[in-house]
Amino acid sequence: MTIGELLKEKRLAENKTQKEWAGNIISTSYYAKVEKNQHRIAAEDLLALLKHNDISTTDFFKELEDKKDDFHKELNSLTKISIDAVYHSDIGRIKEVIRTIEKLDVPLKQKEAFILVHKGFIELVKEDLNDNYQPDKNVIRALKDKIFSIPNFTRFKLELYTNFMTFYDYKTNIMLTNQIIHKIDQFNNDKELLAITGILSNLLSQLLEEKHYKEALPFLKIADKLPAIPDLYLPKTYIALQKYLIDYHFNKKQEDLDKAKTIIKTYQITGLEDFGKSA
């Protein structure tokens, strides 16, 4: 929930018009756009508005934070459902999530972005299921535009790129991954490191699948430097699998192939059957 949306909720609860609510603090027309999330309200005007309507500043911001937490919990819950659906190639469930998102009372831009991500998930499943996959060019273009439009490598951009790297050719992915690696010292929380590990894993997977073995070697060295923390265990084991397969390509040592098979078997006996099959 935004500040404007909470202000509107409070105003309606008091049965006041926008003119009564805004008083002489800001114009009614400007305030109306604040409620619609079309304009921002200055901090001093917001404080004056709350005082004018006898609303506790502390209570207002606590309620705003609580509602944001509830919103993020709901989005996280829906995302988990979709990720599980992608893992099990269940397009129907992803479409159900999209229908749920369409009904959410959230700002339009957030809703559109979230729906776009889930349409991207559908394209991922289609690509995985269909050898003659024909991508939805509008969805792919919109996803690339969304990734490009975020100026810095925020956690959101990292996660977005991680999910949809498959829609880029390997040369573009090498270029973008190198840009991220050059800034790796700026990332210090586990979620960012998880996204970066996923990026390295996805790139190595693409290079291995397309037989660009030499191009993969520098990224294996980078992956070796990633910290050993629980959140990175699964993607790091997948990188280890890729390393043994690449080593086997160059050295033809049976022990490398045996180690790769052991990792795949580990996936299969720990409830990650689909992951083991894809490996």
C-alpha positions as CSV (number, residue, x, y, z in Angstrom):
1,M,0.0,0.0,0.0
2,T,1.2,3.5,-0.8
3,I,0.9,6.7,1.2
4,G,-1.8,8.0,-1.2
5,E,-3.8,4.8,-0.8
6,L,-3.6,4.9,3.0
7,L,-4.6,8.5,3.0
8,K,-7.6,7.7,0.9
9,E,-8.5,4.8,3.2
10,K,-8.3,7.1,6.2
11,R,-10.3,9.9,4.4
12,L,-13.2,7.5,3.5
13,A,-13.3,6.1,7.0
14,E,-13.9,9.7,8.2
15,N,-16.5,10.3,5.5
16,K,-14.7,13.4,4.3
17,T,-14.4,14.9,0.8
18,Q,-11.0,15.4,-0.8
19,K,-11.5,19.1,-0.3
20,E,-12.2,18.8,3.4
21,W,-9.3,16.4,3.8
22,A,-6.8,18.5,2.0
23,G,-7.9,21.8,3.7
24,N,-5.6,24.7,2.8
25,I,-2.4,22.5,2.8
26,I,-2.4,21.5,-0.8
27,S,-4.9,22.0,-3.7
28,T,-7.7,19.5,-4.0
29,S,-6.7,18.6,-7.5
30,Y,-3.1,17.9,-6.5
31,Y,-4.3,15.8,-3.5
32,A,-6.6,13.8,-5.7
33,K,-3.5,12.8,-7.8
34,V,-1.7,11.8,-4.6
35,E,-4.5,9.4,-3.8
36,K,-4.2,7.9,-7.3
37,N,-0.4,7.6,-7.0
38,Q,0.1,10.1,-9.8
39,H,1.8,12.7,-7.6
40,R,4.1,12.5,-4.6
41,I,3.4,14.5,-1.4
42,A,6.2,16.4,0.3
43,A,7.0,15.3,3.8
44,E,6.1,18.6,5.4
45,D,2.7,18.6,3.6
46,L,2.0,15.0,4.7
47,L,2.8,15.9,8.3
48,A,0.5,18.9,8.1
49,L,-2.2,16.9,6.4
50,L,-2.1,14.3,9.2
51,K,-2.2,17.0,11.9
52,H,-5.1,18.7,10.1
53,N,-7.1,15.5,10.2
54,D,-6.1,14.5,13.8
55,I,-4.2,11.4,12.7
56,S,-1.2,10.2,14.8
57,T,1.9,10.4,12.7
58,T,3.4,7.4,14.5
59,D,0.3,5.3,14.0
60,F,0.0,6.3,10.4
61,F,3.5,5.2,9.5
62,K,3.3,2.0,11.5
63,E,0.1,1.1,9.7
64,L,1.7,1.9,6.4
65,E,4.7,-0.3,7.2
66,D,2.4,-3.1,8.4
67,K,0.4,-3.0,5.2
68,K,3.6,-3.0,3.1
69,D,4.8,-6.1,5.0
70,D,1.4,-7.8,4.4
71,F,1.6,-6.9,0.7
72,H,5.2,-8.2,0.3
73,K,4.3,-11.4,2.2
74,E,1.4,-11.9,-0.3
75,L,3.7,-11.3,-3.3
76,N,6.4,-13.6,-1.9
77,S,3.8,-16.3,-1.3
78,L,2.5,-16.0,-4.9
79,T,6.1,-16.0,-6.2
80,K,6.9,-19.2,-4.3
81,I,3.8,-20.9,-5.9
82,S,4.9,-19.8,-9.4
83,I,8.5,-20.9,-8.9
84,D,7.2,-24.3,-7.8
85,A,4.9,-24.3,-10.8
86,V,7.9,-23.5,-13.1
87,Y,9.9,-26.3,-11.5
88,H,7.0,-28.8,-12.2
89,S,6.2,-27.3,-15.6
90,D,2.7,-26.4,-14.5
91,I,1.5,-23.5,-16.7
92,G,-2.0,-23.7,-15.4
93,R,-0.9,-22.8,-11.9
94,I,1.1,-19.9,-13.1
95,K,-2.0,-18.6,-15.0
96,E,-4.0,-19.0,-11.7
97,V,-1.4,-16.8,-10.0
98,I,-1.7,-14.2,-12.7
99,R,-5.5,-14.1,-12.2
100,T,-4.9,-13.6,-8.5
101,I,-2.5,-10.8,-9.1
102,E,-5.0,-9.1,-11.4
103,K,-7.4,-8.9,-8.5
104,L,-4.9,-7.4,-6.0
105,D,-5.5,-3.9,-4.8
106,V,-2.0,-2.6,-5.7
107,P,-0.6,0.3,-7.8
108,L,-1.0,-0.4,-11.5
109,K,2.7,-0.3,-12.3
110,Q,3.5,-2.8,-9.7
111,K,0.7,-5.1,-10.9
112,E,1.8,-4.8,-14.5
113,A,5.5,-5.6,-13.6
114,F,4.5,-8.6,-11.5
115,I,2.2,-10.0,-14.2
116,L,5.0,-9.5,-16.8
117,V,7.3,-11.6,-14.6
118,H,4.8,-14.4,-14.4
119,K,4.2,-14.3,-18.2
120,G,7.9,-14.7,-18.4
121,F,7.7,-17.8,-16.2
122,I,5.2,-19.2,-18.7
123,E,7.6,-18.7,-21.5
124,L,10.3,-20.5,-19.5
125,V,8.1,-23.5,-19.1
126,K,7.1,-23.5,-22.8
127,E,10.7,-23.3,-23.8
128,D,11.5,-26.3,-21.6
129,L,8.6,-28.4,-22.8
130,N,8.7,-27.7,-26.5
131,D,11.6,-28.4,-28.8
132,N,10.0,-26.2,-31.4
133,Y,9.4,-23.3,-29.0
134,Q,8.3,-20.1,-30.5
135,P,8.6,-17.3,-27.9
136,D,6.0,-14.6,-27.3
137,K,8.1,-11.8,-28.8
138,N,6.1,-9.1,-27.0
139,V,6.7,-10.7,-23.6
140,I,10.4,-11.3,-24.2
141,R,10.9,-7.7,-25.5
142,A,9.0,-6.3,-22.5
143,L,11.1,-8.3,-20.0
144,K,14.4,-7.2,-21.6
145,D,13.2,-3.6,-21.6
146,K,12.3,-3.9,-17.9
147,I,15.7,-5.3,-17.1
148,F,17.5,-2.6,-19.1
149,S,15.4,0.2,-17.6
150,I,16.7,-0.5,-14.1
151,P,19.8,1.7,-13.9
152,N,21.8,-0.1,-11.2
153,F,22.2,-3.8,-10.3
154,T,19.7,-3.8,-7.5
155,R,18.6,-7.1,-6.0
156,F,15.4,-6.9,-8.0
157,K,17.3,-6.5,-11.3
158,L,19.7,-9.3,-10.4
159,E,16.8,-11.6,-9.6
160,L,15.0,-10.6,-12.8
161,Y,18.0,-11.2,-14.9
162,T,18.7,-14.5,-13.2
163,N,15.2,-15.8,-14.0
164,F,15.3,-14.7,-17.7
165,M,18.9,-15.1,-18.9
166,T,17.7,-17.9,-21.2
167,F,16.2,-15.3,-23.5
168,Y,19.6,-13.8,-24.2
169,D,22.3,-15.2,-26.5
170,Y,25.5,-16.4,-24.8
171,K,27.6,-13.5,-25.8
172,T,25.2,-11.0,-24.3
173,N,25.0,-13.1,-21.1
174,I,28.8,-13.1,-20.9
175,M,28.9,-9.3,-21.3
176,L,26.2,-8.7,-18.7
177,T,27.7,-11.3,-16.2
178,N,31.1,-9.6,-16.5
179,Q,29.5,-6.2,-15.7
180,I,28.0,-7.8,-12.5
181,I,31.2,-9.6,-11.5
182,H,33.1,-6.3,-11.7
183,K,30.8,-4.9,-9.0
184,I,30.6,-8.1,-6.9
185,D,32.3,-6.4,-3.9
186,Q,29.2,-4.1,-3.7
187,F,26.9,-7.0,-3.0
188,N,27.0,-8.3,0.6
189,N,23.7,-9.7,1.6
190,D,22.8,-13.4,1.1
191,K,19.9,-12.7,-1.4
192,E,22.1,-10.7,-3.7
193,L,24.8,-13.4,-3.5
194,L,22.2,-16.0,-4.2
195,A,21.1,-14.2,-7.4
196,I,24.8,-13.8,-8.5
197,T,25.4,-17.5,-7.9
198,G,22.3,-18.2,-10.0
199,I,23.6,-16.0,-12.8
200,L,26.9,-17.8,-12.9
201,S,25.2,-21.2,-12.8
202,N,22.8,-20.2,-15.6
203,L,25.6,-18.8,-17.7
204,L,27.7,-22.0,-17.2
205,S,24.7,-24.1,-18.1
206,Q,24.2,-22.2,-21.4
207,L,27.9,-22.3,-22.3
208,L,28.0,-26.1,-21.6
209,E,24.8,-26.8,-23.5
210,E,26.1,-24.8,-26.5
211,K,29.6,-26.3,-26.2
212,H,31.5,-23.1,-25.5
213,Y,33.8,-24.8,-23.0
214,K,36.7,-22.4,-23.1
215,E,34.5,-19.4,-22.5
216,A,33.2,-21.1,-19.3
217,L,36.6,-21.4,-17.7
218,P,37.0,-17.9,-16.3
219,F,33.5,-18.1,-14.7
220,L,34.4,-21.4,-13.0
221,K,37.3,-19.5,-11.3
222,I,34.9,-16.7,-10.2
223,A,32.5,-19.3,-8.8
224,D,35.2,-20.8,-6.7
225,K,35.5,-17.5,-4.8
226,L,31.8,-17.4,-3.7
227,P,31.3,-17.8,0.0
228,A,30.3,-21.1,1.5
229,I,26.9,-20.2,3.1
230,P,23.7,-22.4,3.4
231,D,21.7,-20.3,0.9
232,L,24.2,-20.9,-1.9
233,Y,24.4,-24.7,-1.4
234,L,22.1,-25.8,-4.2
235,P,23.4,-23.5,-6.9
236,K,27.0,-24.2,-5.9
237,T,26.4,-27.9,-6.2
238,Y,25.0,-27.3,-9.7
239,I,28.1,-25.2,-10.5
240,A,30.3,-28.1,-9.2
241,L,28.4,-30.5,-11.5
242,Q,29.1,-28.2,-14.5
243,K,32.7,-27.9,-13.5
244,Y,33.2,-31.7,-13.5
245,L,31.5,-32.0,-16.9
246,I,33.7,-29.2,-18.4
247,D,36.8,-30.8,-16.8
248,Y,35.8,-34.2,-18.4
249,H,35.5,-32.5,-21.8
250,F,39.1,-31.3,-21.6
251,N,40.7,-34.2,-19.7
252,K,38.5,-37.2,-20.3
253,K,39.1,-38.4,-16.8
254,Q,36.5,-40.9,-15.6
255,E,36.7,-39.6,-12.0
256,D,35.3,-36.2,-13.2
257,L,32.4,-38.0,-14.9
258,D,31.8,-40.1,-11.8
259,K,31.7,-37.0,-9.5
260,A,29.1,-35.4,-11.9
261,K,27.0,-38.6,-11.7
262,T,27.2,-38.6,-7.9
263,I,25.9,-35.0,-7.7
264,I,23.0,-36.0,-10.0
265,K,22.2,-39.0,-7.9
266,T,22.2,-36.7,-4.8
267,Y,19.5,-34.6,-6.4
268,Q,17.5,-37.7,-7.2
269,I,17.6,-39.2,-3.6
270,T,16.9,-35.9,-1.9
271,G,13.6,-35.1,-3.5
272,L,14.9,-33.0,-6.4
273,E,14.1,-35.6,-9.1
274,D,13.1,-33.0,-11.7
275,F,16.3,-31.1,-11.0
276,G,18.4,-34.3,-11.3
277,K,16.7,-35.1,-14.6
278,S,17.4,-31.7,-16.1
279,A,21.0,-32.0,-15.0
